Amino acid sequence: MTYAIGEVAKMLNLTIYTLRYYDKEGLMPFVERTPSGTRVFKESDVEALKIIECLKSSGMPLKNIRYFIEWCSQGDCSLQQRYDMFIERKAVVEAQMNELKKTLEIIDYKCWYYKTALEAGTENVHKTKDAEDCAQQQVHSMQDRQ
């Protein structure tokens, strides 16, 4: 089955302009064209674009994604490079996730803080020694959930 650029854009929640840009940047050398120049996408092209989007969402620059695409076209001789690249991406994403967990802990704490202040009708509820102990328990409770 083949798809037009608009169909692929909808499938991947991208714009046609983004796909054209990817093509211009050398990220889609695998996409065939009709004699009139219209791009024709195969299922394997759509799957490759999903990998490109995954790498992009992990923060990888388009220049590095282009290297990956080039390595793919080289075949088995570049398997180690591709593997190493994904190992590095995995480490980057795991580090991002750890930072997001820390951010979420702070947000969780502030949600609890303001919820209890609203219930008490004042922030002063958090200014007593008992409130400090309670806040520490809340922080530990959030850390235990992870």
Secondary structure, DSSP 8 states (H G I E B T S, - for coil): -EE-HHHHHHHHT--HHHHHHHHHTTS-TT-EE-TT--EEEEHHHHHHHHHHHHHHHTT--HHHHHHHHHHHHHGGGGHHHHHHHHHHHHHHHHHHHHHHHHHHHHHHHHHHHHHHHHHHTSGGGGSSHHHHHHHHHHHHHHHHT-
